[in-house]
Structure formats: structure tokens, C-alpha cells
Amino acid sequence: MYLGVFDLNQRLEQTRKVLREKQHLKKLIEEDIQALEKDVKDLEAMTDKNKLATSSQR
């Protein structure tokens, strides 16, 4: 009986640890996504400026 309780407590602690790790990874992934979205917007703005510059030269 006591051994089963110990196993459950150990398993609960391991589950909490895995959850914390996954939450940390999720945060890192979300930060990467935000950085990529910003880069895409910057690139789109740069290409829009280039399109305007080339169209005004004609």
C-alpha cells in the first residue's frame, strides 16, 4: 500500500516536471513565432518599398 502511494507521488512529481518543461518549450516556440512574424512583416515592407521604387522609375 505504502509503496503504491510512493510510486504515485513520484509519478506526480515527474509529471509536474515534464509539464514545466513543456510550458517552457511552448513559451520559447511562441517567442520564435513572434520573431518570425516580425521578420516576415519587415521583409514584406522592404519588398513593398522596392516595388514602389522600381515602379516609379519607369
HELIX and SHEET records of a PDB file:
HELIX    1   1 TYR A    2  GLN A   57  1                                  56    
END                                                                             
